[in-house]
Amino acid sequence: MKLSVIGTGYVGLVTGTCLAEVGNDVLCLDLDVNKINTLNNGGIPIHEPGLLEMVQRNVAAGRLHFTTSIDESVAFGQVQFIAVGTPPDEDGSADLQYVTAAARNIAKHMTEYKVVVDKSTVPVGTADKVKAAINEELAKRGIELPFSVVSNPEFLKEGAAVEDFMRPDRIVVGAEDARAVELMRELYAPFNRNHDRVIVMDIRSAELTKYAANCMLATRISFMNELANLADKLGADIEQVRIGIGSDPRIGYHFLYPGCGYGGSCFPKDVQALIRTADSIGQPLKVLHAVEEANDAQKRILLEKIQAKFGANLTGKNFALWGLAFKPNTDDMREASSRVIIQGLWDMGATVTAYDPVAMDESKRIFGDDTRLSYADSPMHALESADALVIVTEWKEFRAPDFEQIKQALKTPVIFDGRNLYTPAQVKSHGLEYLAIGRR
Ligand SMILES: NC(=O)c1ccc[n+]([C@@H]2O[C@H](COP(=O)([O-])OP(=O)(O)OC[C@H]3O[C@@H](n4cnc5c(N)ncnc54)[C@H](O)[C@@H]3O)[C@@H](O)[C@H]2O)c1
């Protein structure tokens, strides 16, 4: 099939590339000239394991192309994926300006039947807005053309995006006409060889499914975080509790890890957006309000522990920070806990020396050349003038460090671990104090 993907970010680039990988002809559009130049010069604008090789392979095979031309993109694919951002508006609801702009662009240039597929995470009712926007633009042109609107939310995880797309747990298709459903089934057939993963439903349910999934996961995290804080106060060990409850198949072990808060481009904004949707129709989601509040507080939990240890005036102190990305295997720092922690340390007068395997360029873009933040080229170099170590992202390379070396390097032998990477007894046996999340 010939496919166009509008928006070549995390979701658009992975979607386009994986669909090219199974033999489709794909044209990816973005309005960001730098992104398209990077891609046309053989690079990729994000860090995502396995993606660069797959992009290069499909470009070389002539199945994957990149453009900034809307004309060209609308003309190319019978299926037009919308994968643009849906950032929070001022009040937290999803800002749909990029989605509707993309839809209008399709309508301004289309000359034949198109299937417009919403891959962006969008509130219930967006497909209707997309339909209305297309009809309005066609009316301005004084023409009538057939088109279908489909909701096909994306469930990939950054850091494992290629794997998730190629081996999806489920492919949700919200559609109301048989022609579009048939086309979507055909498109996704290569990802269904083991068993059918396509779940067809009405459009509104498909739109809500995406928010429901992310909000359920965020709820698990916030619940475990609150439980860990309670364990801290009660002298229990959350790791034992996690194993104790995860063994119940109704609960399971996934997504039960307490830490210093969830971040990223999805959970925070999707939780907010669903809260706003529910509030706006007088059906508030009380649980979700608490999830958000608990997470905002959890991003500051390490700051509280640092303050309890060193006091509120950290002038002259330097903290080594391991991990800037909101999670491992990505350079994404949107809503990352590291940002709250760095700002909090600055506010108390401290400086920070950070190390992250891939997110330091992104951090430089965000924080500029603020002299209160410097960067080290290895985890151990970050410790050189540090008073203490703060761990924020659970990168694999932090899992088995040389504790003796850490002890020697730090002015005060203490590790604040926001991701519970180590066994407390093991760290303590090296003469280090270990302050983690709910660990005993
Ligand atoms: N990142 C994830 O892990 C993830 C996972 C599932 C779903 N989603 C959802 O997918 C959507 C996209 O997220 P993302 O992380 O890929 O965003 P992103 O910011 O990485 O990419 C969006 C891209 O769209 C481009 N764009 C904006 N308007 C455009 C237009 N009119 N025409 C062409 N290009 C345009 C932007 O320049 C940008 O490159 C969001 O709704 C998000 O919630 C994201």
The ligand as an SDF file (V2000), in Angstrom:
LIG
                    3D

 44 48  0  0  0  0  0  0  0  0999 V2000
    5.8470    9.1850   22.2900 N   0  0  0  0  0  0  0  0  0  0  0  0
    5.1910    8.1220   22.6480 C   0  0  0  0  0  0  0  0  0  0  0  0
    5.7150    7.2220   23.3140 O   0  0  0  0  0  0  0  0  0  0  0  0
    3.7580    7.9370   22.2390 C   0  0  0  0  0  0  0  0  0  0  0  0
    3.1570    6.6760   22.3590 C   0  0  0  0  0  0  0  0  0  0  0  0
    1.8250    6.5210   21.9750 C   0  0  0  0  0  0  0  0  0  0  0  0
    1.1040    7.6080   21.5130 C   0  0  0  0  0  0  0  0  0  0  0  0
    1.7080    8.8350   21.4410 N   0  0  0  0  0  0  0  0  0  0  0  0
    0.9140    9.9510   20.9260 C   0  0  0  0  0  0  0  0  0  0  0  0
    1.2790   10.1720   19.5660 O   0  0  0  0  0  0  0  0  0  0  0  0
    1.2240   11.5670   19.2520 C   0  0  0  0  0  0  0  0  0  0  0  0
    2.5780   12.0220   18.7460 C   0  0  0  0  0  0  0  0  0  0  0  0
    3.5250   11.8890   19.7850 O   0  0  0  0  0  0  0  0  0  0  0  0
    5.0970   11.9740   19.5250 P   0  0  0  0  0  0  0  0  0  0  0  0
    5.7560   11.6580   20.8110 O   0  0  0  0  0  0  0  0  0  0  0  0
    5.4370   11.1890   18.3090 O   0  0  0  0  0  0  0  0  0  0  0  0
    5.2150   13.5400   19.2110 O   0  0  0  0  0  0  0  0  0  0  0  0
    6.4810   14.3260   18.6300 P   0  0  0  0  0  0  0  0  0  0  0  0
    6.3920   15.6880   19.2050 O   0  0  0  0  0  0  0  0  0  0  0  0
    7.7090   13.5290   18.7880 O   0  0  0  0  0  0  0  0  0  0  0  0
    6.1730   14.4100   17.0610 O   0  0  0  0  0  0  0  0  0  0  0  0
    5.1380   15.1500   16.4690 C   0  0  0  0  0  0  0  0  0  0  0  0
    5.6430   15.6860   15.1320 C   0  0  0  0  0  0  0  0  0  0  0  0
    4.5510   16.2350   14.4050 O   0  0  0  0  0  0  0  0  0  0  0  0
    5.0470   17.3400   13.6420 C   0  0  0  0  0  0  0  0  0  0  0  0
    3.8850   18.1500   13.2030 N   0  0  0  0  0  0  0  0  0  0  0  0
    3.0770   18.9500   13.9410 C   0  0  0  0  0  0  0  0  0  0  0  0
    2.1010   19.4460   13.1800 N   0  0  0  0  0  0  0  0  0  0  0  0
    2.2850   18.9780   11.9220 C   0  0  0  0  0  0  0  0  0  0  0  0
    1.5840   19.1170   10.6930 C   0  0  0  0  0  0  0  0  0  0  0  0
    0.4580   19.8540   10.6030 N   0  0  0  0  0  0  0  0  0  0  0  0
    2.0560   18.4660    9.6060 N   0  0  0  0  0  0  0  0  0  0  0  0
    3.1620   17.7090    9.6980 C   0  0  0  0  0  0  0  0  0  0  0  0
    3.8540   17.5170   10.8370 N   0  0  0  0  0  0  0  0  0  0  0  0
    3.4240   18.1480   11.9370 C   0  0  0  0  0  0  0  0  0  0  0  0
    5.9840   18.0160   14.6080 C   0  0  0  0  0  0  0  0  0  0  0  0
    6.9060   18.8480   13.9260 O   0  0  0  0  0  0  0  0  0  0  0  0
    6.6610   16.8130   15.2650 C   0  0  0  0  0  0  0  0  0  0  0  0
    7.8480   16.4280   14.5780 O   0  0  0  0  0  0  0  0  0  0  0  0
    0.7700   12.2590   20.5340 C   0  0  0  0  0  0  0  0  0  0  0  0
   -0.6230   12.4010   20.4940 O   0  0  0  0  0  0  0  0  0  0  0  0
    1.1570   11.2720   21.6160 C   0  0  0  0  0  0  0  0  0  0  0  0
    0.3400   11.3780   22.7490 O   0  0  0  0  0  0  0  0  0  0  0  0
    3.0080    9.0180   21.7720 C   0  0  0  0  0  0  0  0  0  0  0  0
  1  2  1  0
  2  3  2  0
  2  4  1  0
  4  5  1  0
  4 44  2  0
  5  6  2  0
  6  7  1  0
  7  8  2  0
  8  9  1  0
  8 44  1  0
  9 10  1  0
  9 42  1  0
 10 11  1  0
 11 12  1  0
 11 40  1  0
 12 13  1  0
 13 14  1  0
 14 15  2  0
 14 16  1  0
 14 17  1  0
 17 18  1  0
 18 19  2  0
 18 20  1  0
 18 21  1  0
 21 22  1  0
 22 23  1  0
 23 24  1  0
 23 38  1  0
 24 25  1  0
 25 26  1  0
 25 36  1  0
 26 27  1  0
 26 35  1  0
 27 28  2  0
 28 29  1  0
 29 30  1  0
 29 35  2  0
 30 31  1  0
 30 32  2  0
 32 33  1  0
 33 34  2  0
 34 35  1  0
 36 37  1  0
 36 38  1  0
 38 39  1  0
 40 41  1  0
 40 42  1  0
 42 43  1  0
M  CHG  2   8   1  16  -1
M  END
$$$$
